[in-house]
Amino acid sequence: MAAKVGNRKRKDETLDLCKEAGSYIFNRREKTVRGSFVNLSITFTILLLVVIGCFNDVVAERLDKMSTLIIGFFTASLGIWSYKKYQEGNNGL
């Protein structure tokens, strides 16, 4: 619920309403793509490739050759996002 001052809403409450309205992809406050959306996209892409690899031997062989690269890329992406969230949480201290 947004707190009203007269007929106006506070700015931070308005931003919370924007997030509730479905801006799970784009962070309007910082004008960036959300890291959680990027990680979700990477995860779903990897899962889709694994499912396709279950039914297609050529894809499975290529995924096997690239497994170290896929794991490294996913780990780095998730690690960077987690570190950023940790740093954002410690800024208030």
Buried (B, 14 or more C-beta within 10 A) or exposed (E): EEEEEEEEBEEEBEBEEBEEEEBEEEBEEEEEEBBEBBBEEBEEEBEEBEEEBEEEEEBBEEBEEEEEEBEEEBEEBBEEBEEEEEEEEEEEE
